[in-house]
Amino acid sequence: MSKVEIYTWRFCPFCIRAKSLLNQKGVQYAEYAIDGNNDAREKMSIRAEGRTTVPQIFINDQGIGGCDELYELESNNQLDKLLT
């Protein structure tokens, strides 16, 4: 299984939706809750090539973007390929 990491805010609806899809697929992931932590958000932004919105999702250390990009990969039948 691939290494999956997700940066989130606790009550972010997009974060909840992204985690829901990962959970439905049985994916184990590391979650980094960065609520209100500006230092953590800055580190996430550097890693995410300047993106500052949450969630930011990484599969095998490759940034795939956020919730919309995750669902787009799923709808294009590409997510499972990245996860295996």
ABEGO torsion letter per residue (X at the ends): XBBBBBBBBAABAAAAAAAAAAAAAGBBBBBBBABGBAAAAAAAAAAAGGBABOBBBBBGGBBAEBAAAAAAAAAAGAAAAAAX
